[in-house]
Amino acid sequence: MPDRMNEASGRPRKIRLTGEVIARSKTFEVFVDDDRYTVPTLHLVSAADERRARELAESLMRESAHHRGVELRWEGARLYGAGSLAGAASVLD
């Protein structure tokens, strides 16, 4: 198994996936309001920052006409809502 540590800094090496460099990514929670279900569906996405996580959340909303809205969270804190979940009310309230 190849060494995954940078010898000079002692930090994990950056990994190249599908043309993007992923370094120190965060795991965000995305709740999707889907009209086929009575409760929102939870998706976990990895992104380097909130901007990229919002893009991924919006992409999830566009994946299906059944997806009415999305809510983005990180470590339990609400960051963003779109569509049916754009209002002040949270899926967890």
C-alpha positions in Angstrom: 0.0 0.0 0.0 1.5 3.4 -1.0 2.4 5.9 1.7 -0.4 8.5 1.9 1.5 11.0 4.0 3.5 14.0 2.7 7.0 13.3 4.0 8.0 17.0 4.1 4.9 18.3 6.1 3.7 15.1 7.7 0.2 15.9 6.5 -2.0 13.6 4.4 -1.4 14.0 0.7 -4.0 15.6 -1.5 -6.0 13.0 -3.4 -7.1 13.7 -7.0 -10.6 12.4 -7.8 -12.4 13.1 -11.1 -10.2 16.1 -11.8 -10.7 17.8 -8.5 -8.2 18.0 -5.6 -9.8 17.0 -2.4 -8.0 18.3 0.7 -9.4 18.5 4.2 -13.0 18.0 3.1 -15.9 18.4 5.5 -19.0 16.2 5.6 -22.3 18.1 5.2 -25.8 16.8 5.8 -28.4 17.5 3.0 -32.0 16.8 3.7 -34.1 16.4 0.6 -37.9 17.0 0.6 -39.2 14.3 -1.8 -42.9 14.2 -2.5 -42.8 10.4 -2.5 -41.9 10.2 1.2 -43.4 11.6 4.4 -40.0 12.5 5.9 -37.0 14.2 4.3 -34.2 11.9 2.9 -30.8 12.4 4.4 -27.7 12.6 2.1 -24.2 13.0 3.3 -21.9 15.0 0.9 -18.2 15.8 1.2 -17.0 19.2 0.1 -14.1 21.5 0.8 -16.3 24.4 1.8 -19.9 25.6 2.2 -20.0 27.1 -1.4 -19.3 23.7 -2.9 -21.7 22.0 -0.5 -24.5 24.4 -1.6 -23.8 23.5 -5.2 -24.0 19.8 -4.4 -27.3 20.3 -2.5 -28.8 22.3 -5.4 -27.7 19.5 -7.7 -29.5 17.0 -5.6 -32.6 19.1 -5.8 -32.5 19.2 -9.6 -31.9 15.4 -9.9 -35.6 14.6 -9.8 -38.9 16.4 -10.3 -40.0 14.7 -7.0 -37.4 16.7 -5.1 -39.2 19.8 -3.8 -36.5 21.3 -1.6 -33.2 20.8 0.2 -31.7 21.9 3.5 -27.9 22.0 4.0 -26.4 21.5 7.5 -22.9 21.1 9.0 -22.4 19.7 12.4 -26.1 20.2 13.1 -26.3 23.9 12.2 -28.6 24.9 9.4 -26.6 26.7 6.6 -29.0 26.9 3.7 -32.4 26.0 2.4 -33.9 26.0 -1.1 -37.2 25.2 -2.6 -39.8 24.0 -0.1 -37.2 24.2 2.6 -36.1 27.8 1.9 -38.2 29.2 4.7 -37.1 29.8 8.3 -38.5 26.5 9.4 -36.1 23.6 9.5 -36.7 19.9 8.9 -35.4 19.2 12.4 -37.7 21.7 14.2 
